[in-house]
Each structure stands twice: as structure tokens, then as C-alpha cells.
Amino acid sequence: MAADRILYHLNEVFSPKDKGRPLRGEEMNQTTILKDAYIAIKDGKILKVGEGDVPAELIDEYTVMEDLTGKVATPGLIDCHTHLVYGGSREHEFSKKLNGMSYLDILAEGGGILSTQKATREADFDTLYDKTKNLLEHMMVHGVTTVEAKSGYGLYWDTEKRQMEVVKALDKDLPVDLISTFMAAHAIPEENKDNPDDFIDEVIGMLPQVKAENLAEFVDIFCEKGVFTAKQSEKLLRAAKDMGFKTRIHADEIESIGGSKVAAEVGTVSAEHLMMITDEDIKGLAEAHVIGNLLPATTFSLIEDTYAPARKMLDAGMAITLTTDSNPGSCPTANLQFAMQLGCLYMRLTPVEVYNAVTINAAYSVDRAKTIGSFDEGKRADITVFDAKNLDYTMYFFATNLASRVYKDGKLIVENRQIVTE
């Protein structure tokens, strides 16, 4: 069978192993790296990958041949934890952060999430759509082809719904896949400061409408001191699971208050952040097969020195991902490559572990591994091509966008770091 398009003479192709589950522990340092490689695409899907000369049977007079000598290709990068849809920005908090004011202190004085909540409530659909579209285009030119996007800056239904509708519209309009997560339980509204349990009940009451309008497939909650307790988090997540949602939890970001235990007991798909996780809870997440979604750029942005203990997690047999946490406050970036490089430089992960984290494991984190995340035959031809002679170079040469080409479903969507259409 002839291919529609063949990328050939690639210096290296990173081809992760899909074991039918996320890679765990030492498996995350295992992969296949093809040399002088080709990727054959048919009907938007992977037809074949291999080394050396392209087999003659893959080529006919209609096959588009693209010589990518000296470049590296990986499956399309997956950013599996973001807060993309929001109004306003929070650069006015930057000097406070530089002067040592903590994230929770800023939140306590009405800043942080509460500040963005106000700006998001005041923004109409078109304003939110245009702002989010711009962020997504930044992500695309940095090699990202799939993005998880949370609500959570509305807290109340009208704005939460508007955020999720923006995600739904952009998933249709842009050549990038968006996976929606409902996170109204992102902060306690001012009106509920004295009765957060009542707000949890309100959020649970929103779930049937989210389901009925197909606005999200995941539900998340911020389990943290001064926000939601482990008990409140468990109540919401169990209610969400009972309604057929997949679940996540922000846990152990600033203080360890039981969020990881909730993740293990409820059986969430992932637990996010985990900078302050205990050794006991690492063991619990590993045994429960909960993926750790790790966000090194958040630690960097908060000017902290406590990164999630990724090496301990791998030693315990956990599966991990790396992601941007793109948001207006604690991590205002749209550059997944930089988060990946921080994973190497500050978490001491190898380049292979990092790329497994943002491809096959990230695909499992967003429940898309049957169709993306690796170069198995029949999966969607989502491909990121780097201006680099080998995989290590893409991590070594940091804070620079090396993604020169991006393909989504076999179509070129980024060329020379510019968005294009075919």
C-alpha cells in the first residue's frame, strides 16, 4: 500500500512503546530510537515507521516525499494540564511574588484565582475565545498537538459553562485536539468562605448539566490548605465518578493535606503537582496506578526550590507526565518544551523519560492512547519535527523553540515555526 506522505532521512525518530497502559518506573527510560528513519502516512494515520531506504511498495506517483535530513521526529507533544481559558492577566502580582509574598497569601488578600475569576466573569465569549486561541497557537508552534484545558475561573455556572464552550468551539475550529476538564472547585468563592461545604454541593449540582451538554469528560478539584479539604475533594470526585466522569485532583502542591490519599482511594486518572508529596503517598499512588502529572514550570515561576520528586516516583514504579500548567498566575507560559527541559535540569529526568512523559504517558493521562502518543500503525499521524541532530540536543539547547514542523492527522500545520494550512 502506497503512502500519501513520507517523511524520510530523519536523523532520529523517537518511537515510544505502547504497552496498553502508561509506562511506569524504569520503563520510562526505555524506547526505540530509529536512525536514518522514515515515517509513512496514509489517510492521516501512521502506515509504517522504519530505518534506511523507504520500501518501494510505500511509494507511488501521488506520494508526497519530504526529505528531513538532520532532524528529529517524535509523536505530537501532549500538554495534559492547562488552565487556558481566562480573562485578564496577573502581572500586577509579579512584584509581590518577587518580594517574597506566597501564592496562598496573595490568594488570601483577594488576588490569585479570585482576581482571575472576576476578570473571567466580566469577559464575553468572543474575548475568551480570541485570548485562548492565541495561547493555543503559541502551543502549536512549540510542537503541541493535543491539550487538556480546565475551567475553574468562573466558579459559578454561567462563567464555567462559557469557559467550557470556548474549549468546545476551539476544539472544532483549530487543528489541535482539546480535552475539557470541569474544575469549578478551583477556589472558594467569597460568598462561600464561611460555608465551603455548601459550595461543594453546588458544584455537584452542576455535574448533570455538564454531562447533558457534553462540556467536559474530566472533573478536577484543588485540594489544598485554605481551599478544599481532602474530605470535600473525595465527596466531589466520588459523585463525579458515579455520573461517569473521569477524575483528577490537584494535590500536595503547597502543603500535604491528604490529596494524594484521596487520589489513590478514589482511583483518579491522575494527581497533579505533587511537589510536597510524602514517600508513603508516592507508594500509594504507585500501587493505585495513578499517573503523576508534574509541573516543573510552576515551581520555577513561583521562585520555589521544591520540585516534585520525580526520581523517587520512578523508583517506586509510578507513571509520570510533564506539562505546562499554563495559567495566568502561577505559570504564565505556553512553552511545553521549556517545562520538559526543566524536567531534565531540575528533576534529573533523562531525555527519554521526558519524551515518554509528554507522548505516550500524556496520551494515557487524557485517555487518548488508543489513537495518539506513539507511532504504532493505525494511530493518528500527529508528529513534531525538531531542528536537532538527536533527542538529547532538544533538551540540552534550552529555552529556544526547536520545533520546526508539526503535523496533525498527517497534515502540516506548522512550518518554520509558523502556522500554515494545507
N, C-alpha and C positions, 0 to 999 in steps of 0.2 A: 504494500500500500504506500502510495506516494504521500509525502507531507505537503502541507500548504506553505510552511515556512520552516527553514532550518537555520539555526544559529550554529556556526561552526568555527573551528580553530580557537575555541575558548582556551585560555591558558589553564584555568581550573573551573570545574563545576562542583559546587558543594551539594551533595546529594544525601540528605538525611534519611535515616532508616525509620520507616513507619512500622512499629510492632503491633499496631492495633490498640495502642494505649500510649500515654505520654512516656517519654524517656525518663528514667529515674537514676539517681545516683551516678555511678561510674559510666552508665550507658550514655550519659550526656556528653562524654568526651569521645564518643565513637561516631564515625560517619564514613561515607565513601567520598573521596575526592578524586574526580576524574581529571586526567591530564589530556591536553590537546583534544578537547571534548566537543561534542555536538549535542544539541537539543532539537529534536524534530517535533513539530506541532501539527496537529490535524484537527480541524473543526474546533479550534480553541482549547484543545486538550493535549496533554503530553502523549506523543506517539512512541517516542523512544529517546533514551539518552545513551551515549556511548563514547568511546575513545577512538582516536585515529580517524582514518578516512570514513566519510559518510557512505554507508551502503548504497549501491546503485538503485536498489529497489525503492528507496525512500525519495527518489528524485524523478520528477517528470518535467515537461516543458512549462508547467504552471507553478512549480515550486519556487518560492522566493528564498534566495540564498543570501545570508548575511555573514560576512567574514568579521569575526570579533576577536581577531588575533590580539593576544596580550591582555585580555580582560578576564574577569572572574564573574561567574553567574551563580546565583542562589535562588531558591524559591522566593517568591514575593514576600517582603517583610510584613509581619503582622503586629500591629500595635494593640495589645489586648487590655489596656486600661487607660481610658482618657475621660476627661470632663470637657468636651469640646464646645457644647452649646451654652453660651452665657452672654450676658450684656456687660458692657463697660470693661474696665480693667482695674488693676490694683497697684499701679506703680507708686501711688501715694503712700503705700505701706512699706516701700523698699527701704527708705531711710530708717524707719523704725526697726526693721529687721537688721540693718547694718549696725544699729546702736544696741543690739542685743535683746530686743523685745521678742518674746517667744510667740510661736504660732497660736497657742492657746490663750495667751494674754491679749493678742490682737483680736481674737475671736470674742473674748470676754468683754471688750470695750465696744463691741458692735461692728468690728471690722471683719476681715476674713470672708468666710462663706456668707455671712449675713449681709455684708456690703454688696457682694455679687448678687445675692438674692434680690435685693432692692433694684439693682440695675437691670436684672433679667426680667423682673416683673414689669418694668417700665418699657421694655423693648418689644416691638411688634414682631410678627413672624418674619417679614422681609428683612428687618435689621438683623435678627438672629441667623437667618438663612445666609445672608451675604457674609457675615462675620465668620460663620462656621465653614462656609465654602472656601474662604481664603485660607483658613487653617488647614483644611484638608488638602488643598493644592500644595501648600508647603510640605505636607507629609508625603504626598505623591512624588514630588521631585526629589525627596530623600529616600525613595525606594519602597515606600509602604503601599500595599495593595489591599489590605483589609484592616479595619479599625473598629474596636469596641468603643461605644460612646454612651456615657451615662447622663441621665437627667440629674436633678438634685439642686438646682439653683432657683427652683420655683417653690418647693416645699408644699405649696398648696396646688390643688388640682389644675386650675386653668393654666398656670405657667408651666407646670410639669408636663401637661399634655402638649403645650406649644413646643417645648423643647423636644419631646419625642416625635412630634410631627415634622419638625425640621430634620431630624435624623432620617425619618422615613422618606422625606422628599429628596434629600441629598443622596440617599442610597439608590434612588431611582435615577437621579439626574447626572451623577458623576460616575466615571469608570473606576470606582473603588467600592468595595463592599463595606457596609456599616452594620454592626450588630448592636442592637439597642438594649440598654440596661436601665430599669426603673429604679431611681435612688432618691425618692422623696425624703427618706430617712437619712439625710446628709447633715442636717443640723436641727437643733430645736428652735422653732420659730419664737420670736419674742413673746408672742401671745400665749405660748405654751411653756414658758420657762418654769412655771410652778406646777405644771401637770404634764410632764413628758409622756406618761403612760397613755394619756388621752390622745396625744398626737400619734403614737404608735397605732392606736385603734383607728384613727383617721386614715393613716397610710394603708392599713389592712383593708379598710373600706374602699380604697381606690383600686385595689388589685382586680376586682371583677371587671371594671371598666377598661383597665389596661389590657386585660385578656380579650375582652369583647371587641376592642378596636385594633387588636394585634399591634400594639405600640411598642412592646418590649418582650424579649424572651428570657431575660435575666432580671433578678431583683438583688439589690445590694443595700448595705447599711454601714454607717460609720460607728463602729464600736470603739469608744474612746472616752477617757476621763473628761467630764464636762459635756459629753454629747450623749450617746446611748450606751446603756449598761449591757452586760452580757445577757442578762435575763430578757431585757427588751429586744435585743437583737435576735435571740433564739425564738422569741414569740413571733416576730415578723417573718423570719426565714422559714419557720415550720409552716406558717399559714401560706406563704408563697409556694412552698413545695407541694402542699396539699392542693393548690389550684393549678399545678402543672408547670410552674416556673422553675427554671434552673437558678441556682443561687450563688452569691459571692458574699464576702464580708471584708470590710476594711478592719484590720486587726493589728494590735501591737505596734502601731505606728509611733506613738509618743510615749505611752505607758502600757504595760501589760496588764489588762484588766479582765482577761478571760475570753477574748475574741477568738483566739486560736482553738481553744477548747470547744467553743460553740461550732466552729468550722468542722472540727473532727466529729463531733456528736451529731450534727445535723447532716453532715456529708455534703458540704458545699463543693461546687466545682473547683473554686479557688479561694485562697485567702490572700488579701492584698497588703502590701507594705512590709510588715513583719520585722521592722528594724529592732524592736525591743523584745522579740520572742525569746522564750526560755528554752533550754535544752530539752526539758520534759515535753514542751509543746511541739518542738520540732519532731520529736519521736512520735507524738500523737498524730500530727499531720501526715507523716510518712506512712504510718500504719493505716490511716484512713484514706490514703491515696488522694489527698487534697493537693492541688497544684499551688505552689507559692508564686504569686505574681509580684515580682520585685521591682522597685522603682528607684534606682540609684540617683537619677537626676533630681529627685525630690530632696534627698539628703543633701546633695550638692547645693541646690537652690536655697535650702533653709540654713546653709552655712553650718551644718552639723558634721560630726565626725563618726557617727554611728550608722554604718551601712548594714543592711540586712545580712546576716551571717550565711552567705550563700555556700561557702565551703562546708560548714557544719551541716547544712541541709543536704548537700550531695552526699556527704559521708554517712548520713542517716538514711539515705535511699529515697529522698524526696525528688519530685519533679519540680522544676522551676521555669519561669519565663522572665524576660526583661521587657519593660515597657516604659513609656514616657511619663505617664500620669499627667499629660498635657492639661493644664488648668490655669486660671488667671492669677492664682495666689501663690501656692507652694511650689509650682513647677511650670512657669510660663515658657514652654518650648514646644516646638513641633518637629524636633530632630531626633528620631529614634536612633540614628547612628551614634549620636553623642551619648545617649543612655547606654548603648551597647559598649562603647569604649570605656565609660565609667565602670561597667561591669568587669572589664579586664583590669583596669588600673586600680580600682578601689576594692573590688570584691575578689580579685585574683582568679577570675574565671579565664579559661583558655578561649581562644577564638572559636574553636569547635563547639565548646559548651555554650558560648554566646549565640552562635548561629542556630544551634538546636533550640535554644530558648525562644528565639524570635521567629522560628519557622514551624517545625513540627509540633513542639510543645505549645506554642501560642495557638496553633490551629486547634489543639485539643481544649485549650482554655476557652475558646469561643465556640466550641462544638462544631467545627468545620473540617475536621481532619479527614473525613471521607472524600473531600473534594479539593483541599489545598494543603500546603505545608510541606510537601515533598514532591519529588519528580517521578512518582510511581505512574506507570502507564494508565491513562484514563482520567487522571486528576486534571484540574483546570491549569492551563498554561499561564500561571502567574509567575513572573520571572523578574528578578532585579539583576542588572549588569553593572559591575563596578569598574572604574578606571584603576585597576590594580593588577599586579602580576601574580599575586597569590592572596589567599584568605588572610594571612597574618598582616599583610600590608594595610588592609582595610581597618584594622584595629590599631595598628601602630601609628598611622598617619591621622591623628585625631582632630576633631572639631572642624573638619572640612568635608563638604559633601562630595563623596566619590561615586555616587550613583549616577551613571551617565545615561542609562536606558532603563525603562521599566515597561513590562508587557503585562496586560491584564486580559485573560482569556485569549492569549495569543496575539492580541493587537497591541501595537506600540502606542503607549500613552504618554511617555516621557522620552525625549531625545535631547541630548546635550543640555540636560537639566532644565528643559523647557517642556511644558505640557503641549502635546500635539494630538491631533485626531487623524484617524485613518478612514 
